[in-house]
Amino acid sequence: MARREDSNQPVAAGGNLSASLEDYLEAIYNLTAETEEIRSKEIAAKLRVARPSVTGALRALKEKGFVHYQPYRSISLTSRGRTAAKQVVRKHDVLSSFFTDVLGIEAELAQQVACRAEHSLGSEVIDRLLSFIEFVNRSASDGYDIARRFKRFH
């Protein structure tokens, strides 16, 4: 659990975020890896949405304590926002890895499906998928490549 920056009250890292707001957090997080200064126009371009939509989302994320935002200034994640964004990115990465590495789905399609699925699967399911992927990888290193055998089966 993360702690709200303005109090000592614990909150869930993702804390009642819609799928859309999770997408904004993920976009901001990914953009921070590319550049230090993030503006709403970069977020709009990454998500292919109108700038007024970005403004509304940023206001909601600021109100919930996930971003530092002021109009016409650069945008950054709060520590709470970074924690939540990392969880969203982790879910996306685990799902994408499962779809490509285990099920053999083409990478672009796997990314699209992961984007949709990441919002509906809870951390327990993601943790199980991650464990399964690790199991498959270990099995392959022990000489029993389950993923490859499944791909041939399919």
Salt bridges, closest charged atoms under 4 A:
GLU22 OE1 - HIS119 ND1 2.66
ASP23 OD1 - HIS119 NE2 2.79
GLU26 OE2 - HIS92 ND1 3.66
GLU34 OE2 - LYS46 NZ 3.71
GLU37 OE1 - ARG39 NH2 2.87
GLU118 OE1 - HIS92 ND1 2.56
GLU118 OE2 - HIS119 NE2 3.64
ASP127 OD1 - ARG90 NH2 2.82
